[in-house]
Amino acid sequence: MGAAGPAHHQDPHPPGRPRHPRRPHGHPRCPRGPCPMSAPTILVARGAANPNDLVRHLTTHDVYEFTCLSDVVGPARRAELIVLRSGISLGEEQLAAMPLLRHAIRAGSGLDGIDTDLLADRGIGLHRHPEASAPAVAEWCLMALLALARRVPLGAHALGLGDHLKMACMGRPVASMNVAIWGAGPVGRAAAAAITPLVAEVAFAARPSITGLRQLPAPALPGWADAHIIALPAIAENTATFGADFLRSAARRQPLLIIAGRLTTIDTTACLGALADGRLSGLAADPVEPADAHLFTTGPKPLNLLATPHIGAQRSDVREHLDIWVTETARRVLHGKGAA
């Protein structure tokens, strides 16, 4: 059995099989000798962490990488810890398949798809590290702001269709822009720090819980801002917040809209329509999961649209840091070893 390589290498090891570290000459071994099928397990969503690190440091557990929990039914029954990433649900159905689960590690910040109330009711610990990826996501926000302001996606899309739209790519100086940030968590704050030196003004959508930051009332922001960075969590009160009403109130400024939180915070159809008819000058969306890809297929008309496959935190230093943090957290919660 081959060990998993770095994330950018093709991994020949199929999901749903236990991970065993290599000896120096490449011979696979089980940390305990022959692997008993009754050992407790750790389940790792593919892409959430380096499973080989967990194998090396938690030799009392079998480690299974999975794409879909239905592929690891037997190991799930023995799972004491699961490592999650975005796009993986953990609710009543999944928890019913894992009766021994004690801990869930979310290698990032998002809670969408995770039933936190049910976890609390079952006494399952939830461990997150939302600060780790915030600088990388903020870097993506800065890139998106500059690209949309200079209408780079429009020009690139047009060239892909065989058109040369230089005149339509007249940009705006970001130095003249007012930027609204919706959400004052780690990503929102990091985005503000990244863009503040480059723009005219930055203001957060006011909330009672925000302190020490410049704020404006949320209803005032559509008429004030030239660009909006959306860094809100995927909770019910934020669903489709940026839809027809927002677009109507912001139309005079024809703003840029940059989605760094979750796609559920916008009405995607309404926003794409506004981009097509000019009510939005540009739209950037990073949290595009596989199920959302069809929403962003390129049509016959080029748009100032930047859609990326949830790559905001996909940076090598973030991946390395999170791999270490996941392993240390797993050791701490299962055996009282290592630092969180």
C-alpha positions in Angstrom: 0.0 0.0 0.0 1.4 3.4 -0.9 1.5 6.3 1.5 -0.2 9.5 0.7 2.1 12.1 -0.8 1.8 15.9 -0.6 -1.5 17.4 -1.7 -0.1 18.4 -5.1 1.0 14.9 -6.0 -1.3 12.3 -7.3 -2.2 9.9 -4.5 -2.3 6.3 -5.6 -3.9 5.2 -2.4 -7.6 4.8 -2.8 -10.0 6.3 -0.3 -11.7 4.0 2.2 -8.5 1.9 2.8 -6.4 2.2 6.1 -3.3 4.2 5.9 0.0 2.7 7.0 3.3 4.6 7.0 6.2 3.4 4.9 9.5 2.0 6.2 12.6 3.7 4.7 12.7 1.1 1.9 9.0 1.5 1.1 7.7 -1.7 2.7 4.3 -1.1 4.3 3.7 -2.0 7.9 1.0 -1.6 10.5 2.1 0.3 13.6 0.9 -2.5 15.7 1.9 -5.4 13.5 -1.0 -7.1 11.7 -3.8 -4.6 11.7 -6.8 -5.9 13.7 -10.1 -4.9 12.2 -11.5 -4.1 15.7 -9.1 -1.2 16.4 -10.6 2.3 16.9 -10.4 4.5 13.9 -9.8 8.0 12.8 -11.7 9.1 9.6 -10.1 11.8 7.5 -12.0 13.5 4.7 -9.8 13.6 1.6 -8.1 17.0 1.5 -8.7 17.8 5.1 -5.3 16.7 6.5 -2.4 14.5 5.8 -3.5 11.0 7.0 0.1 9.7 7.1 0.9 12.2 9.8 -1.9 10.8 11.9 -0.8 7.2 11.2 2.7 8.0 12.5 1.6 9.8 15.6 -1.5 7.9 16.6 -0.4 4.3 16.4 -3.3 3.1 18.6 -5.8 3.9 15.8 -6.4 2.9 12.2 -6.6 5.9 9.9 -9.0 5.8 7.0 -9.3 8.5 4.3 -12.7 8.9 2.7 -14.4 10.8 0.0 -17.9 9.6 1.1 -18.7 8.2 4.5 -20.8 5.4 2.8 -17.4 4.1 1.5 -16.2 3.4 5.1 -19.2 2.0 6.9 -17.2 -0.5 9.0 -14.5 1.9 10.0 -17.2 4.5 10.8 -18.7 2.3 13.4 -15.4 2.3 15.2 -14.5 5.9 14.6 -13.5 8.0 17.7 -12.5 11.1 15.7 -13.3 12.5 12.3 -11.4 15.3 10.4 -13.6 17.4 8.2 -13.3 19.9 5.4 -15.8 22.2 3.7 -18.5 20.3 1.8 -18.6 17.4 4.2 -21.8 17.2 6.3 -21.9 16.0 9.9 -25.5 15.7 11.0 -28.0 13.2 12.4 -27.5 10.7 9.6 -23.7 10.8 9.7 -23.6 10.7 13.5 -25.9 7.6 13.6 -23.3 5.8 11.6 -20.6 6.7 14.1 -21.9 5.7 17.6 -18.4 5.9 19.2 -17.5 9.3 17.9 -15.9 11.5 20.6 -14.3 14.4 18.6 -14.7 16.2 15.3 -11.8 18.4 13.9 -12.7 21.0 11.3 -9.4 22.0 9.6 -10.6 25.5 8.9 -13.4 27.8 9.9 -16.8 27.0 8.3 -19.6 25.3 10.2 -22.0 24.8 7.3 -23.2 21.2 7.2 -22.1 20.6 10.8 -25.0 20.2 13.4 -23.3 21.9 16.3 -26.3 21.5 18.6 -26.4 17.7 18.0 -22.7 17.4 18.6 -23.2 19.2 21.9 -26.1 17.0 22.8 -24.0 13.9 22.3 -21.0 15.3 24.1 -18.8 15.3 21.0 -16.0 17.9 21.0 -15.7 20.2 18.0 -12.2 21.6 17.4 -11.6 24.4 14.8 -8.8 26.7 13.8 -10.4 29.6 11.9 -7.4 31.9 12.2 -5.1 29.6 10.3 -6.4 30.3 6.8 -7.6 33.9 7.2 -4.4 35.6 5.8 -4.5 33.4 2.7 -8.2 34.1 2.1 -7.6 37.8 2.6 -4.9 37.5 -0.1 -7.5 36.0 -2.4 -9.8 38.9 -1.6 -7.1 41.4 -2.5 -6.4 39.6 -5.7 -10.1 39.5 -6.6 -10.6 43.3 -5.8 -7.7 44.2 -8.1 -8.7 41.8 -10.9 -12.3 43.0 -10.9 -11.4 46.7 -10.7 -9.2 46.3 -13.7 -11.8 44.0 -15.4 -9.3 41.3 -16.0 -11.8 38.4 -15.9 -13.9 40.2 -18.6 -10.9 40.6 -20.9 -9.7 37.0 -20.3 -13.2 35.5 -20.9 -13.5 37.5 -24.1 -10.1 36.3 -25.4 -11.2 32.8 -24.7 -14.1 33.4 -27.1 -11.9 35.0 -29.7 -12.9 38.6 -28.9 -10.6 41.5 -28.1 -12.5 43.8 -25.7 -9.8 46.3 -24.7 -12.2 49.3 -24.6 -14.7 47.4 -22.5 -11.9 46.7 -20.0 -11.5 50.3 -18.8 -10.7 49.9 -15.1 -11.3 51.9 -11.9 -8.5 52.9 -9.5 -8.9 51.0 -6.2 -7.4 54.0 -4.5 -10.7 55.8 -5.0 -12.9 53.0 -3.7 -15.0 52.7 -0.6 -15.0 49.0 0.5 -17.6 47.5 2.7 -16.8 44.3 4.6 -19.6 42.1 5.8 -18.5 39.9 8.6 -15.8 40.8 11.3 -14.5 37.3 12.0 -10.9 36.3 11.2 -11.4 36.5 7.4 -13.2 39.8 7.4 -10.5 41.4 9.7 -7.7 40.0 7.7 -9.2 41.2 4.5 -9.5 44.7 6.0 -5.9 44.7 6.9 -4.9 43.6 3.4 -6.8 46.2 1.5 -6.9 49.2 3.8 -3.5 50.6 2.5 -4.8 50.5 -1.1 -8.3 51.9 -1.0 -10.0 55.1 0.0 -12.0 53.9 3.0 -13.0 50.6 4.6 -16.1 50.1 6.8 -17.6 47.0 8.4 -21.3 46.3 8.5 -22.2 47.4 12.0 -23.1 44.8 14.6 -23.2 45.1 18.4 -20.5 42.5 18.9 -17.9 44.4 16.8 -15.5 46.6 18.7 -12.5 48.6 17.6 -13.4 48.8 13.9 -14.9 51.4 11.8 -18.6 50.5 11.2 -21.5 51.9 9.2 -25.1 50.7 9.5 -25.7 47.8 7.2 -28.6 49.6 5.3 -26.2 52.5 4.5 -23.5 50.4 2.9 -25.2 49.6 -0.5 -25.3 53.4 -1.2 -21.8 54.0 0.1 -19.5 51.2 -1.1 -17.9 50.7 -4.5 -17.0 47.1 -3.5 -18.4 44.6 -1.0 -16.4 41.8 0.6 -18.8 39.1 2.0 -17.2 37.1 4.8 -20.3 35.9 6.6 -20.9 32.4 8.0 -23.4 30.1 6.4 -26.2 30.4 9.0 -29.9 30.8 8.4 -30.0 34.5 9.0 -27.4 35.1 6.3 -29.0 33.0 3.6 -29.4 34.9 0.3 -28.8 38.2 2.1 -27.3 39.6 -1.1 -30.2 39.2 -3.5 -32.8 41.3 -5.2 -33.2 43.9 -2.4 -29.5 44.4 -1.9 -28.9 44.7 -5.7 -31.7 47.2 -6.0 -30.3 49.4 -3.3 -26.7 49.2 -4.6 -27.5 49.6 -8.3 -26.6 53.3 -8.4 -23.0 52.5 -7.5 -22.7 49.4 -9.7 -20.4 47.8 -7.2 -18.0 44.9 -7.2 -19.2 41.9 -5.1 -16.5 39.6 -3.7 -17.7 36.4 -1.9 -15.1 35.0 0.5 -17.6 33.4 3.0 -20.1 30.9 1.7 -22.1 30.9 -1.5 -25.4 30.5 0.3 -25.0 34.1 1.5 -25.9 35.3 -2.0 -28.8 34.7 -4.4 -26.5 33.4 -7.1 -29.0 33.6 -9.9 -29.9 37.2 -9.0 -26.3 38.3 -8.7 -25.3 36.7 -12.1 -28.2 38.5 -13.7 -27.1 41.8 -12.2 -23.6 41.2 -13.5 -25.0 40.5 -17.0 -27.1 43.7 -17.1 -24.6 46.0 -15.5 -26.0 46.5 -12.0 -22.9 44.8 -10.7 -19.5 45.8 -12.3 -17.9 42.6 -11.2 -18.4 39.4 -9.2 -15.9 37.1 -7.6 -16.8 33.9 -5.8 -14.4 31.6 -4.2 -16.4 29.1 -2.2 -17.6 27.2 -5.3 -18.1 23.5 -4.4 -18.5 20.7 -7.0 -22.3 20.9 -6.7 -22.1 24.6 -7.6 -19.9 24.4 -10.6 -22.7 24.4 -13.1 -23.8 27.8 -11.9 -20.6 29.4 -13.3 -20.3 27.8 -16.7 -19.1 30.3 -19.3 -21.8 31.5 -21.6 -21.6 33.2 -25.0 -21.3 36.6 -23.4 -18.1 37.4 -21.6 -18.5 38.7 -18.0 -16.3 40.3 -15.4 -16.7 37.1 -13.4 -14.0 35.4 -11.3 -15.2 32.0 -9.9 -12.6 29.8 -8.2 -13.0 26.3 -6.7 -12.7 27.2 -3.0 -9.0 27.9 -3.2 -8.8 30.8 -0.8 -7.0 28.8 1.8 -5.1 26.6 -0.7 -1.7 27.8 0.1 1.3 25.6 1.0 2.1 27.3 4.3 -1.5 27.1 5.4 -1.7 23.4 4.4 1.5 22.6 6.3 0.3 24.5 9.4 -3.1 22.9 9.4 -1.6 19.4 9.0 0.5 19.9 12.1 -2.4 21.4 14.0 -4.7 18.5 13.1 -2.2 15.9 14.3 -1.4 17.8 17.5 -5.1 18.3 18.3 -5.9 14.7 17.6 -3.1 13.6 20.0 -4.2 16.0 22.6 -7.9 15.0 22.6 -7.4 11.3 22.3 -4.3 10.8 24.4 -3.6 14.1 26.2 -0.4 14.7 24.2 0.8 17.6 22.1 -0.5 21.1 21.9 -3.7 22.4 20.4 
